[in-house]
Amino acid sequence: MVGSKTNTAETLLEISNEYSDCENLQKPIFYNFPSNNEIAQKNVSNLDLNDIYVGDCLEILKSFPTDSVDLIITSPPYFQQREYGSGGIGNEKTVEDYIKNLLDIFTQCVRVVKKTGSLVFNLGDKYVNGNLLLIPYRFAIEVQKLGIVKLINEITWVKVNPTPKQDVKKLISSTEPFFVFAKSNDYCFNKDDFLEYRDKYFGKQTKKASKNIGKKYYELIENSVLSQEQKKQAQRELAEVISEVNTGKIESFRMKIKDIHALPYGGNAGGRLTQINNKGFTIIKIYGKSLRRDVIESTVETIEGNKHPAVYPEFIIQELVKLLTKENAVVLDPFIGSGTTAVVAQRLKRNYIGIEIHSEYVEDAKKRIEENKNNYSLELFV
Ligand SMILES: C[S@@+](CC[C@H](N)C(=O)[O-])C[C@H]1O[C@@H](n2cnc3c(N)ncnc32)[C@H](O)[C@@H]1O
């Protein structure tokens, strides 16, 4: 048994106090943070970077220093999906026991992540007697009850080539969630880097702005019901936004003027309708970048010659590592399997740490990492 109940609750409460808006969440009661003298007093430098630890991740995580890695990204064994040998995760008799075991590991993961870090957990669902159990969501809800992290996004993986398991009375299951949790509000988030290739390769080419840009708006302002003062402000802001287009800062813009253009529906204070009511106009800037949505499409992958049965797509991990870390960051996967997280981290010039209970998988993972060592230039896109 690690840590007394009092210690556990205190440690967790310390962390959860950082979240004022998590106050209404149920406080944790039973999770096993090690007591202070049991937490290894090690520096990050004592962690073996760019290597895979062999063994049970719960026990190994307990020996890792607190606040030491930037990102934990992982896909634990799914509930009653397959036998991975010793370790037990996924082979529990009930969903409740499975989630309890996962939460013990998750709690250690939260301790190990830096305050600026984040955690990504990918889980699969399961039908029992024709009933979909919603396991990923049960897990996420239990995590929220801990009150030690915030759920930042649920990113849906849309499988382009799902397993065609036919059932006359069910549609083919073709999505899985990736839950993104953060330990504080200061989490690293490089939004423009997520699916960045879309803007780079398929984005609209910025056209040279026409000489007449905005001319029609000057005329409309002049002939509008706006007061003289409002007209001057509208002309000033119009000139500014035209200059932003000319210098390439934004792609384009639209202007809405009182009693000339249709009013936007609804709107809160500070919204477009309020701007029109208060100053007689509003300007909508168009940045020309694609919207960063919480959906990612990718094929289900297998690696030739690799024994591992449940590899997650390099492409998704690549996009999430770019979104959530900077170069040289430390990325940990406590269920590293065939080494996907390490291959991607290495390619993106991040450090990795893996944990895997199955030594046979570790050998293959190390081979795969070595083979991909010099692939720095290869960035995948779908
Ligand atoms: C779903 S697979 C992860 C696959 C990985 N994402 C990839 O792309 O190859 C889960 C892995 O966790 C390992 N595992 C199961 N229980 C474990 C435990 N208690 N500690 C460490 N690894 C464990 C399994 O052997 C399996 O390789």
PDBQT file of the ligand as one rigid body, heavy atoms in Angstrom, charges set to zero:
ROOT
HETATM    1  C1  LIG A 401      -3.602  -0.370 -26.893  1.00  0.00    +0.000 C 
HETATM    2  S1  LIG A 401      -1.979  -0.894 -26.718  1.00  0.00    +0.000 S 
HETATM    3  C2  LIG A 401      -1.044   0.576 -27.071  1.00  0.00    +0.000 C 
HETATM    4  C3  LIG A 401      -0.587   0.618 -28.503  1.00  0.00    +0.000 C 
HETATM    5  C4  LIG A 401       0.259   1.816 -28.842  1.00  0.00    +0.000 C 
HETATM    6  N1  LIG A 401      -0.467   3.045 -28.735  1.00  0.00    +0.000 N 
HETATM    7  C5  LIG A 401       0.825   1.666 -30.257  1.00  0.00    +0.000 C 
HETATM    8  O1  LIG A 401       0.605   2.526 -31.105  1.00  0.00    +0.000 OA
HETATM    9  O2  LIG A 401       1.466   0.647 -30.489  1.00  0.00    +0.000 OA
HETATM   10  C6  LIG A 401      -1.756  -1.025 -25.000  1.00  0.00    +0.000 C 
HETATM   11  C7  LIG A 401      -0.399  -1.536 -24.585  1.00  0.00    +0.000 C 
HETATM   12  O3  LIG A 401      -0.301  -1.470 -23.172  1.00  0.00    +0.000 OA
HETATM   13  C8  LIG A 401       0.453  -2.594 -22.700  1.00  0.00    +0.000 C 
HETATM   14  N2  LIG A 401       0.107  -2.789 -21.272  1.00  0.00    +0.000 N 
HETATM   15  C9  LIG A 401      -0.955  -3.448 -20.760  1.00  0.00    +0.000 A 
HETATM   16  N3  LIG A 401      -0.974  -3.361 -19.419  1.00  0.00    +0.000 NA
HETATM   17  C10 LIG A 401       0.111  -2.627 -19.078  1.00  0.00    +0.000 A 
HETATM   18  C11 LIG A 401       0.647  -2.162 -17.853  1.00  0.00    +0.000 A 
HETATM   19  N4  LIG A 401       0.047  -2.461 -16.695  1.00  0.00    +0.000 N 
HETATM   20  N5  LIG A 401       1.774  -1.428 -17.860  1.00  0.00    +0.000 NA
HETATM   21  C12 LIG A 401       2.410  -1.128 -19.039  1.00  0.00    +0.000 A 
HETATM   22  N6  LIG A 401       1.940  -1.537 -20.242  1.00  0.00    +0.000 NA
HETATM   23  C13 LIG A 401       0.823  -2.266 -20.264  1.00  0.00    +0.000 A 
HETATM   24  C14 LIG A 401       0.028  -3.716 -23.633  1.00  0.00    +0.000 C 
HETATM   25  O4  LIG A 401       1.004  -4.747 -23.675  1.00  0.00    +0.000 OA
HETATM   26  C15 LIG A 401      -0.127  -2.980 -24.954  1.00  0.00    +0.000 C 
HETATM   27  O5  LIG A 401       1.060  -3.029 -25.709  1.00  0.00    +0.000 OA
ENDROOT
TORSDOF 0
